């Protein structure tokens, strides 16, 4: 939660004209990465949709957690479920 709050604060500092009444839209993304033949990781990240093109770049995304496991729904549910629930 701290990472998300920090990222939103950074956005407000760099965009002082943003209305406080306008909702901040957050995109949550879970993706798999195969490091080797036997090593797989699931990465949970987020980005703020207000940042425009930065949503698609590494500078616009923040990692919430990384888990050593296969890219499957069960991995998300079991290993990242508490993070997702907290968000």
C-alpha positions as CSV (number, residue, x, y, z in Angstrom):
1,X,0.0,0.0,0.0
2,X,2.9,2.3,0.8
3,X,4.2,2.0,-2.8
4,X,0.9,2.9,-4.3
5,X,0.4,5.9,-2.0
6,X,4.0,7.1,-2.7
7,X,3.4,6.8,-6.5
8,X,0.1,8.8,-6.2
9,X,1.9,11.5,-4.1
10,X,4.6,11.8,-6.8
11,X,1.9,12.2,-9.4
12,X,0.2,15.0,-7.5
13,X,3.6,16.8,-7.0
14,X,4.4,16.6,-10.7
15,X,0.8,17.5,-11.7
16,X,-0.4,20.3,-9.3
17,X,-3.3,21.2,-11.6
18,X,-4.9,17.8,-11.1
19,X,-8.3,18.2,-9.3
20,X,-8.4,16.4,-6.0
21,X,-12.0,15.5,-6.8
22,X,-11.1,13.6,-9.9
23,X,-10.5,9.9,-9.3
24,X,-7.1,8.4,-9.7
25,X,-7.4,5.4,-12.0
26,X,-5.0,2.5,-11.1
27,X,-4.3,-0.4,-13.4
28,X,-3.2,-3.6,-11.7
29,X,-1.2,-6.1,-13.8
30,X,-0.1,-9.7,-13.2
31,X,2.4,-11.1,-15.6
32,X,4.7,-14.1,-15.9
33,X,8.3,-14.1,-16.8
34,X,10.4,-17.2,-17.7
35,X,13.9,-16.8,-16.5
36,X,15.3,-20.2,-17.5
37,X,14.0,-23.6,-18.4
38,X,13.1,-24.3,-14.8
39,X,12.6,-20.9,-13.3
40,X,9.4,-18.8,-13.6
41,X,8.3,-15.7,-11.9
42,X,4.9,-13.9,-11.5
43,X,5.1,-10.2,-11.2
44,X,2.3,-8.0,-9.8
45,X,2.6,-4.4,-10.8
46,X,0.5,-1.2,-11.1
47,X,0.4,2.0,-13.0
48,X,-1.7,5.2,-12.9
49,X,-3.8,5.6,-16.0
50,X,-3.5,9.4,-15.8
51,X,0.1,9.2,-16.8
52,X,-0.8,8.5,-20.4
53,X,1.9,6.9,-22.5
54,X,4.0,6.1,-19.4
55,X,1.5,3.3,-18.6
56,X,3.1,1.3,-21.3
57,X,6.7,2.0,-20.2
58,X,8.8,0.7,-17.3
59,X,9.0,4.2,-15.9
60,X,5.2,4.3,-15.5
61,X,4.9,1.0,-13.7
62,X,5.8,0.0,-10.1
63,X,6.3,-3.5,-8.9
64,X,4.2,-4.6,-5.9
65,X,5.5,-8.2,-5.6
66,X,7.4,-10.9,-7.3
67,X,6.8,-14.6,-6.7
68,X,8.8,-17.6,-7.9
69,X,6.1,-19.7,-9.6
70,X,4.3,-20.6,-12.8
71,X,2.1,-18.1,-14.6
72,X,-1.2,-19.4,-13.5
73,X,-4.3,-18.1,-11.7
74,X,-3.6,-20.3,-8.7
75,X,-0.2,-18.6,-8.3
76,X,-1.9,-15.2,-8.2
77,X,-4.6,-16.4,-5.9
78,X,-2.3,-18.2,-3.4
79,X,0.8,-16.1,-3.4
80,X,-0.5,-12.6,-4.2
81,X,-4.1,-12.9,-2.8
82,X,-3.4,-10.9,0.3
83,X,-1.7,-8.1,-1.7
84,X,-4.7,-8.0,-4.1
85,X,-7.2,-8.0,-1.3
86,X,-5.4,-5.1,0.5
87,X,-5.5,-3.0,-2.7
